[in-house]
């Protein structure tokens, strides 16, 4: 029930991709290498935090006696560690091929991360809503977006491995996530809160995409990305 309801909400979001400035700017052929670098830097920031958030959710679930949910998060930790290497490589490739594409983490990405952490602290199951969104949108929108990035905006395909690799990896996970959600969350009364968490995550994602595609004055561009990779302990 909960998984199906969240899937409908995400599909409704995906049905209007032009509402997201990143997709719309790409479709119009106006996305610049600097904008893409900002997005990759922000995505890198979020990917580095994925294992951290999973450990946080795992420990919170264990503390509540939700062992099945904790075991799920524990399994996911091992699956996600190391993915940040793709975004690091993509940023280096983009900088090498498109001079001036430095990339800074969008403030909205930090806001999204902070919101996710707050949601996990409220209830670890809430993290499932964000995870479902992140995986499903990658699988459903990713292939079209990558094609437009290359053909309309001249972004090198070899600078998009973090996206293409996740399209491949998340293909099965995205479908399984909705079914698994119903197994892990047996209380239907949690649906309104889960939908609210999902809506807030989608709104914050739109916000940081808008920040990535904003035109930055020349005096503010050219800064160097500081790669932020939080330490992760799966113990």
KENUMAR-691343 format. One record per residue (C-alpha): residue in three letters; x negated, z negated, y negated. Coordinates in steps of 0.02 Angstrom, whole numbers. Example, Ala and Ser with C-alpha at 12.3 -4.5 7.8 and 13.67 -1.06 7.14 Angstrom:
2
{residu=ala; u=-615; w=-390; v=225}
{residu=ser; u=-684; w=-357; v=53}
This chain:
235
{residu=unk; u=0; w=0; v=0}
{residu=unk; u=-132; w=-54; v=-127}
{residu=unk; u=-252; w=83; v=-76}
{residu=unk; u=-119; w=217; v=-88}
{residu=unk; u=-60; w=155; v=-258}
{residu=unk; u=-236; w=155; v=-329}
{residu=unk; u=-268; w=327; v=-259}
{residu=unk; u=-115; w=392; v=-351}
{residu=unk; u=-179; w=315; v=-513}
{residu=unk; u=-350; w=395; v=-491}
{residu=unk; u=-274; w=563; v=-447}
{residu=unk; u=-170; w=554; v=-605}
{residu=unk; u=-329; w=524; v=-704}
{residu=unk; u=-420; w=667; v=-617}
{residu=unk; u=-274; w=786; v=-649}
{residu=unk; u=-319; w=785; v=-834}
{residu=unk; u=-509; w=802; v=-834}
{residu=unk; u=-513; w=872; v=-1011}
{residu=unk; u=-461; w=699; v=-1072}
{residu=unk; u=-637; w=644; v=-1030}
{residu=unk; u=-757; w=704; v=-1166}
{residu=unk; u=-900; w=732; v=-1043}
{residu=unk; u=-798; w=855; v=-940}
{residu=unk; u=-718; w=936; v=-1093}
{residu=unk; u=-885; w=960; v=-1181}
{residu=unk; u=-958; w=1037; v=-1024}
{residu=unk; u=-809; w=1153; v=-1000}
{residu=unk; u=-830; w=1215; v=-1179}
{residu=unk; u=-1016; w=1245; v=-1151}
{residu=unk; u=-1062; w=1121; v=-1289}
{residu=unk; u=-1150; w=990; v=-1185}
{residu=unk; u=-1332; w=981; v=-1238}
{residu=unk; u=-1484; w=923; v=-1137}
{residu=unk; u=-1491; w=767; v=-1246}
{residu=unk; u=-1310; w=726; v=-1206}
{residu=unk; u=-1346; w=750; v=-1021}
{residu=unk; u=-1500; w=640; v=-1034}
{residu=unk; u=-1395; w=503; v=-1112}
{residu=unk; u=-1270; w=518; v=-970}
{residu=unk; u=-1405; w=516; v=-837}
{residu=unk; u=-1486; w=363; v=-917}
{residu=unk; u=-1318; w=275; v=-920}
{residu=unk; u=-1280; w=327; v=-742}
{residu=unk; u=-1452; w=265; v=-690}
{residu=unk; u=-1413; w=97; v=-770}
{residu=unk; u=-1250; w=84; v=-673}
{residu=unk; u=-1328; w=140; v=-509}
{residu=unk; u=-1465; w=9; v=-525}
{residu=unk; u=-1329; w=-122; v=-544}
{residu=unk; u=-1226; w=-64; v=-394}
{residu=unk; u=-1324; w=-168; v=-266}
{residu=unk; u=-1324; w=-314; v=-388}
{residu=unk; u=-1135; w=-305; v=-405}
{residu=unk; u=-1114; w=-288; v=-218}
{residu=unk; u=-1218; w=-444; v=-187}
{residu=unk; u=-1118; w=-536; v=-321}
{residu=unk; u=-955; w=-482; v=-239}
{residu=unk; u=-1019; w=-524; v=-65}
{residu=unk; u=-1070; w=-700; v=-114}
{residu=unk; u=-907; w=-728; v=-209}
{residu=unk; u=-807; w=-671; v=-58}
{residu=unk; u=-907; w=-782; v=59}
{residu=unk; u=-877; w=-931; v=-56}
{residu=unk; u=-689; w=-900; v=-45}
{residu=unk; u=-694; w=-888; v=144}
{residu=unk; u=-656; w=-701; v=139}
{residu=unk; u=-780; w=-660; v=275}
{residu=unk; u=-715; w=-486; v=316}
{residu=unk; u=-727; w=-436; v=133}
{residu=unk; u=-900; w=-515; v=120}
{residu=unk; u=-959; w=-418; v=274}
{residu=unk; u=-897; w=-256; v=194}
{residu=unk; u=-996; w=-286; v=36}
{residu=unk; u=-1149; w=-338; v=137}
{residu=unk; u=-1145; w=-173; v=232}
{residu=unk; u=-1127; w=-75; v=70}
{residu=unk; u=-1281; w=-157; v=-7}
{residu=unk; u=-1395; w=-72; v=119}
{residu=unk; u=-1309; w=95; v=91}
{residu=unk; u=-1333; w=93; v=-98}
{residu=unk; u=-1512; w=30; v=-120}
{residu=unk; u=-1633; w=169; v=-172}
{residu=unk; u=-1508; w=288; v=-253}
{residu=unk; u=-1583; w=251; v=-424}
{residu=unk; u=-1733; w=358; v=-374}
{residu=unk; u=-1623; w=514; v=-388}
{residu=unk; u=-1573; w=479; v=-567}
{residu=unk; u=-1753; w=436; v=-614}
{residu=unk; u=-1811; w=602; v=-543}
{residu=unk; u=-1671; w=696; v=-631}
{residu=unk; u=-1718; w=621; v=-799}
{residu=unk; u=-1900; w=671; v=-775}
{residu=unk; u=-1849; w=847; v=-726}
{residu=unk; u=-1730; w=865; v=-873}
{residu=unk; u=-1862; w=805; v=-996}
{residu=unk; u=-1992; w=924; v=-924}
{residu=unk; u=-1877; w=1076; v=-933}
{residu=unk; u=-1782; w=1033; v=-1092}
{residu=unk; u=-1896; w=961; v=-1224}
{residu=unk; u=-1818; w=825; v=-1329}
{residu=unk; u=-1699; w=762; v=-1196}
{residu=unk; u=-1751; w=580; v=-1199}
{residu=unk; u=-1594; w=483; v=-1155}
{residu=unk; u=-1536; w=309; v=-1199}
{residu=unk; u=-1412; w=199; v=-1107}
{residu=unk; u=-1242; w=209; v=-1191}
{residu=unk; u=-1177; w=40; v=-1253}
{residu=unk; u=-1014; w=77; v=-1163}
{residu=unk; u=-1105; w=78; v=-996}
{residu=unk; u=-1164; w=-99; v=-1030}
{residu=unk; u=-986; w=-147; v=-1076}
{residu=unk; u=-921; w=-72; v=-914}
{residu=unk; u=-1051; w=-167; v=-813}
{residu=unk; u=-1007; w=-330; v=-899}
{residu=unk; u=-822; w=-300; v=-866}
{residu=unk; u=-856; w=-266; v=-681}
{residu=unk; u=-954; w=-429; v=-667}
{residu=unk; u=-813; w=-525; v=-750}
{residu=unk; u=-686; w=-445; v=-632}
{residu=unk; u=-791; w=-491; v=-480}
{residu=unk; u=-798; w=-671; v=-539}
{residu=unk; u=-608; w=-673; v=-554}
{residu=unk; u=-589; w=-605; v=-378}
{residu=unk; u=-718; w=-510; v=-274}
{residu=unk; u=-586; w=-390; v=-207}
{residu=unk; u=-567; w=-319; v=-382}
{residu=unk; u=-733; w=-230; v=-361}
{residu=unk; u=-650; w=-119; v=-232}
{residu=unk; u=-548; w=-39; v=-371}
{residu=unk; u=-701; w=15; v=-469}
{residu=unk; u=-793; w=72; v=-312}
{residu=unk; u=-645; w=180; v=-260}
{residu=unk; u=-640; w=261; v=-432}
{residu=unk; u=-827; w=295; v=-439}
{residu=unk; u=-831; w=375; v=-267}
{residu=unk; u=-669; w=474; v=-278}
{residu=unk; u=-702; w=551; v=-448}
{residu=unk; u=-876; w=605; v=-392}
{residu=unk; u=-806; w=694; v=-240}
{residu=unk; u=-655; w=772; v=-325}
{residu=unk; u=-727; w=823; v=-494}
{residu=unk; u=-913; w=828; v=-458}
{residu=unk; u=-930; w=1003; v=-381}
{residu=unk; u=-836; w=1088; v=-524}
{residu=unk; u=-930; w=988; v=-654}
{residu=unk; u=-1100; w=1029; v=-580}
{residu=unk; u=-1058; w=1215; v=-577}
{residu=unk; u=-1007; w=1211; v=-760}
{residu=unk; u=-1160; w=1111; v=-810}
{residu=unk; u=-1273; w=1244; v=-736}
{residu=unk; u=-1177; w=1401; v=-785}
{residu=unk; u=-1106; w=1353; v=-955}
{residu=unk; u=-1230; w=1226; v=-1021}
{residu=unk; u=-1394; w=1280; v=-942}
{residu=unk; u=-1430; w=1111; v=-862}
{residu=unk; u=-1552; w=1139; v=-717}
{residu=unk; u=-1476; w=1109; v=-547}
{residu=unk; u=-1633; w=1016; v=-495}
{residu=unk; u=-1594; w=888; v=-631}
{residu=unk; u=-1426; w=848; v=-552}
{residu=unk; u=-1476; w=779; v=-382}
{residu=unk; u=-1401; w=608; v=-416}
{residu=unk; u=-1232; w=695; v=-430}
{residu=unk; u=-1249; w=822; v=-290}
{residu=unk; u=-1317; w=692; v=-169}
{residu=unk; u=-1173; w=574; v=-206}
{residu=unk; u=-1047; w=715; v=-184}
{residu=unk; u=-1112; w=735; v=-8}
{residu=unk; u=-1129; w=550; v=32}
{residu=unk; u=-963; w=494; v=-42}
{residu=unk; u=-858; w=629; v=40}
{residu=unk; u=-812; w=517; v=186}
{residu=unk; u=-826; w=352; v=92}
{residu=unk; u=-698; w=403; v=-38}
{residu=unk; u=-561; w=430; v=91}
{residu=unk; u=-609; w=280; v=195}
{residu=unk; u=-611; w=167; v=43}
{residu=unk; u=-424; w=180; v=13}
{residu=unk; u=-381; w=145; v=194}
{residu=unk; u=-504; w=3; v=206}
{residu=unk; u=-433; w=-74; v=48}
{residu=unk; u=-268; w=-104; v=135}
{residu=unk; u=-358; w=-189; v=279}
{residu=unk; u=-460; w=-301; v=164}
{residu=unk; u=-321; w=-345; v=41}
{residu=unk; u=-168; w=-402; v=135}
{residu=unk; u=-75; w=-483; v=-9}
{residu=unk; u=34; w=-352; v=-96}
{residu=unk; u=50; w=-469; v=-245}
{residu=unk; u=-128; w=-418; v=-294}
{residu=unk; u=-74; w=-240; v=-334}
{residu=unk; u=-34; w=-265; v=-520}
{residu=unk; u=-203; w=-347; v=-551}
{residu=unk; u=-294; w=-212; v=-451}
{residu=unk; u=-209; w=-75; v=-553}
{residu=unk; u=-255; w=-163; v=-714}
{residu=unk; u=-438; w=-177; v=-662}
{residu=unk; u=-439; w=7; v=-616}
{residu=unk; u=-360; w=59; v=-781}
{residu=unk; u=-485; w=-44; v=-880}
{residu=unk; u=-632; w=30; v=-784}
{residu=unk; u=-571; w=207; v=-813}
{residu=unk; u=-547; w=174; v=-999}
{residu=unk; u=-722; w=102; v=-1013}
{residu=unk; u=-794; w=249; v=-917}
{residu=unk; u=-709; w=368; v=-1039}
{residu=unk; u=-782; w=268; v=-1183}
{residu=unk; u=-961; w=279; v=-1125}
{residu=unk; u=-941; w=464; v=-1085}
{residu=unk; u=-883; w=488; v=-1265}
{residu=unk; u=-1037; w=396; v=-1325}
{residu=unk; u=-1148; w=509; v=-1219}
{residu=unk; u=-1073; w=667; v=-1294}
{residu=unk; u=-1073; w=607; v=-1475}
{residu=unk; u=-1185; w=704; v=-1592}
{residu=unk; u=-1333; w=592; v=-1635}
{residu=unk; u=-1418; w=618; v=-1804}
{residu=unk; u=-1595; w=686; v=-1789}
{residu=unk; u=-1669; w=526; v=-1860}
{residu=unk; u=-1594; w=427; v=-1715}
{residu=unk; u=-1643; w=546; v=-1575}
{residu=unk; u=-1806; w=563; v=-1484}
{residu=unk; u=-1817; w=384; v=-1422}
{residu=unk; u=-1887; w=350; v=-1250}
{residu=unk; u=-1778; w=288; v=-1110}
{residu=unk; u=-1825; w=117; v=-1044}
{residu=unk; u=-1779; w=121; v=-860}
{residu=unk; u=-1687; w=-38; v=-818}
{residu=unk; u=-1691; w=-80; v=-634}
{residu=unk; u=-1624; w=-256; v=-600}
{residu=unk; u=-1703; w=-344; v=-454}
{residu=unk; u=-1592; w=-352; v=-301}
{residu=unk; u=-1591; w=-483; v=-167}
{residu=unk; u=-1487; w=-452; v=-12}
{residu=unk; u=-1529; w=-621; v=59}
